[in-house]
Amino acid sequence: MTSFESVSTWRQRLPESASAIRLRLIDDVAHAIVDLSPGRLRVAIDGRTGSGKTTFGHELAAAVRRLSRPTLRASLDDFKHPWREARELGYDRVSGEGYYRNAYDFASARELLLGPAGPNGSGEMALCAHDPLTGEDHRDKTVVAPTDAVLIVDSVFAFRPEYNTFWDYRIWLNVDAQLSLDRGISRDAAAEGIYEATRVHQERYHAAEAIYLAEVDPCTMANVIIDNSDFAHPRILHLGDHRPTSNDSMSHGSGIEGRDDERGP
């Protein structure tokens, strides 16, 4: 089954073999998505930094392909304004406030990716606007999605108003703030050094995420909320219309009637 991937150089390696519990959960989510419609669909995977969005996206795409649907993978990190623009125009994108307000190129994401990927869109889309590492412009590199393709997009801030109306299915990966910080620093320390990685995550990314949680309350918009604190044992916390707010505690219990979230292999 066909898989369309972004040309971005910002890539994470494909995930290693998953546990039986994780595979079952991802298969359940994949079935819920493909059952929505035989036409093109757009799925968002949101969550704090380090919640495992990209890995989950890769795994979900593989599960969707096993159900005989082609997939496209993208990240809204590939739809940011290039850094040189901030320098040339003199606006802030390094503080938490500046990063949240100014870094993302909403118009490009809507016009080049999310609009065309919809059931009534052209199907011709760019999976990367500007490479977040090199700044290279990839807006002219397009693919044509089949009429039954599923676009899976991972990103922080995916449910903010500038994007939210485009999604057909919304997934929130839940981890607590400290685990998010620890994972993010661990991921970036080798490249940036422990001091700089800690500073950037505390002062930029986590500060921006605090704004997002306060203003948007993304958990209230999710079709499914998954506790992804333990990669081997993810748990569905909430499913369907009844959803907690982002400030509610979601560390205990599934909130799903008739579902065993502690299923063994």
C-alpha positions in Angstrom: 0.0 0.0 0.0 1.3 3.4 -0.9 3.0 5.7 1.6 3.8 9.3 0.8 6.5 10.9 3.1 7.8 14.4 3.6 11.0 15.5 2.0 12.1 17.3 5.2 15.5 16.6 6.7 14.0 16.8 10.2 13.2 13.1 10.6 13.1 10.7 13.5 14.0 7.1 12.9 11.2 4.6 12.5 10.0 3.1 15.7 11.3 -0.3 16.9 9.0 -3.2 17.4 6.1 -2.3 19.6 4.5 -4.3 22.4 1.4 -6.4 21.8 -0.6 -4.0 23.9 0.6 -1.0 21.9 -0.1 -2.7 18.6 -3.7 -3.5 19.6 -4.4 0.0 20.7 -3.0 1.5 17.5 -4.9 -1.0 15.4 -8.1 0.1 17.3 -7.5 3.7 16.5 -6.7 2.9 12.9 -10.0 1.1 12.5 -11.9 4.0 14.1 -10.3 6.3 11.5 -10.9 4.3 8.3 -14.5 3.6 9.4 -15.2 7.4 9.2 -15.3 7.5 5.4 -14.0 5.8 2.3 -12.8 9.2 1.1 -9.7 11.2 2.0 -9.3 11.9 5.7 -7.1 14.2 7.8 -5.8 13.1 11.2 -4.0 15.2 13.8 -1.8 13.9 16.5 -1.2 16.5 19.2 0.5 16.5 22.6 3.2 18.1 24.6 6.8 18.1 23.3 8.2 14.6 23.9 4.8 12.9 24.1 5.7 10.6 21.2 3.7 12.2 18.4 6.0 11.3 15.5 6.5 7.7 16.6 2.8 7.3 17.1 2.2 8.8 13.7 4.5 6.4 12.0 2.9 3.4 13.8 -0.6 4.6 13.0 0.2 5.1 9.3 1.5 1.5 9.1 -1.7 0.3 10.8 -3.9 2.3 8.4 -2.0 0.8 5.4 -2.6 -2.7 6.8 -6.3 -1.8 6.3 -5.6 -1.2 2.6 -5.7 2.6 2.8 -2.8 4.7 1.4 -1.2 7.2 3.8 0.6 10.6 3.7 2.8 11.8 6.6 3.5 15.3 7.5 4.4 17.5 10.4 3.4 21.1 11.0 7.1 21.7 12.0 7.7 21.6 8.3 5.2 24.5 7.9 6.9 27.2 9.9 8.3 30.5 8.7 12.0 30.1 7.9 14.3 31.5 10.6 15.8 34.0 8.2 12.4 35.8 7.9 12.4 36.4 11.7 15.9 37.9 11.5 15.1 40.0 8.4 11.7 41.3 9.8 12.9 41.5 13.4 10.1 39.6 15.1 10.3 37.4 18.1 10.1 33.6 17.7 12.6 32.6 20.5 10.5 33.3 23.6 7.6 31.2 24.5 5.2 33.9 23.5 7.0 34.6 20.3 7.3 31.0 19.3 3.6 30.3 19.8 2.4 33.5 18.0 4.9 33.8 15.2 6.8 30.6 14.3 4.1 28.8 12.4 3.0 29.5 8.8 -0.7 28.9 9.0 -1.5 30.0 5.4 1.0 27.6 3.9 -0.3 24.7 6.0 -3.9 25.4 5.1 -3.4 26.1 1.4 -0.7 23.6 0.5 -1.5 20.7 2.8 -4.8 20.7 4.8 -7.2 22.1 2.2 -6.0 19.9 -0.7 -6.0 16.8 1.5 -9.7 17.0 2.3 -12.4 15.1 0.6 -13.3 18.0 -1.6 -9.7 19.2 -2.2 -7.6 18.7 -5.3 -5.5 16.0 -3.7 -2.3 17.7 -4.9 -0.4 18.8 -1.8 3.1 19.7 -0.5 4.1 17.7 2.6 6.8 20.2 3.5 6.8 24.0 2.9 10.2 25.0 4.4 12.8 22.6 5.8 13.1 23.5 9.5 16.8 22.7 9.5 18.1 24.0 6.2 15.4 26.6 5.4 15.0 25.2 1.9 11.8 26.0 0.1 9.9 22.8 -0.8 6.5 24.3 -1.6 6.8 23.3 -5.3 7.4 19.6 -4.4 3.9 18.1 -4.5 2.3 14.7 -4.4 -1.2 13.7 -5.6 -3.1 11.7 -2.9 -5.4 8.9 -4.0 -9.1 9.6 -3.2 -9.0 7.1 -0.3 -5.8 8.4 1.3 -5.4 9.2 5.0 -3.2 12.2 5.9 -1.6 11.8 9.3 -0.1 15.0 10.8 1.9 15.2 14.0 2.6 18.5 15.7 2.3 20.5 18.9 -0.5 23.1 18.7 -2.4 21.1 16.0 -5.8 21.9 17.5 -5.4 25.7 17.5 -8.1 27.6 15.7 -5.9 28.2 12.6 -5.9 24.5 11.8 -8.7 22.9 13.9 -11.6 22.9 11.4 -9.6 20.8 8.9 -9.3 17.7 11.0 -11.5 14.7 10.6 -10.0 12.9 13.6 -8.0 14.3 16.6 -5.7 12.4 18.8 -4.1 13.8 22.0 -1.1 12.0 23.5 -1.0 12.7 27.2 2.1 12.9 29.3 2.7 15.1 32.3 4.8 18.3 32.0 7.9 16.9 33.8 8.1 13.8 31.6 7.6 16.0 28.6 10.5 18.2 29.7 12.7 15.3 30.5 12.1 13.6 27.2 12.7 16.8 25.2 15.9 17.6 26.9 17.2 14.0 26.5 16.4 14.1 22.8 18.1 17.4 22.1 21.0 17.3 24.6 23.4 15.5 22.3 23.1 18.2 19.5 22.7 21.3 21.7 24.3 20.4 25.0 22.5 19.8 28.2 22.5 23.5 29.3 21.1 24.9 26.0 18.6 22.1 25.6 17.3 22.7 29.1 17.1 26.4 28.6 15.3 26.2 25.2 12.8 23.6 26.4 12.0 25.5 29.6 11.9 29.0 28.2 10.5 28.4 24.7 8.7 25.2 24.1 7.2 24.6 27.5 6.3 28.3 27.9 4.6 28.2 24.5 2.7 25.0 25.4 1.4 26.6 28.6 -0.1 29.4 26.4 -1.7 26.8 24.1 -3.1 24.8 27.0 -4.6 27.9 28.6 -6.0 29.4 25.4 -7.2 26.4 23.4 -7.7 23.6 26.0 -6.9 21.0 23.3 -8.1 17.9 25.3 -11.7 19.1 25.0 -11.3 18.7 21.2 -9.8 15.3 21.0 -11.7 12.3 19.6 -9.4 10.1 21.7 -6.9 10.8 24.5 -4.1 8.3 25.0 -1.8 8.1 28.0 1.6 7.6 26.3 3.7 7.9 29.4 4.8 4.2 29.0 5.5 3.4 25.4 5.0 -0.3 26.0 1.7 0.2 27.8 -0.3 3.1 26.4 -3.8 3.5 27.7 -6.9 5.1 26.2 -8.1 7.5 28.8 -11.1 9.0 27.0 -12.9 8.2 23.8 -15.8 9.8 22.1 -17.8 12.9 23.1 -17.1 13.1 26.8 -13.7 14.6 27.3 -11.9 16.3 30.2 -10.3 19.7 30.1 -6.5 19.9 29.7 -6.2 20.9 33.3 -7.9 17.9 34.6 -5.9 15.0 36.0 -5.7 12.1 33.5 -3.2 9.9 35.2 -5.6 7.2 36.5 -8.3 5.2 34.9 -9.5 4.8 31.4 -12.9 6.6 31.4 -14.1 4.0 28.8 -16.9 1.6 29.6 -16.4 -2.0 28.7 -12.8 -1.6 27.6 -9.8 -3.3 29.2 -6.9 -0.9 28.9 -4.6 -3.3 30.7 -4.9 -6.0 28.0 -2.1 -8.5 28.0 -0.4 -10.0 25.0 
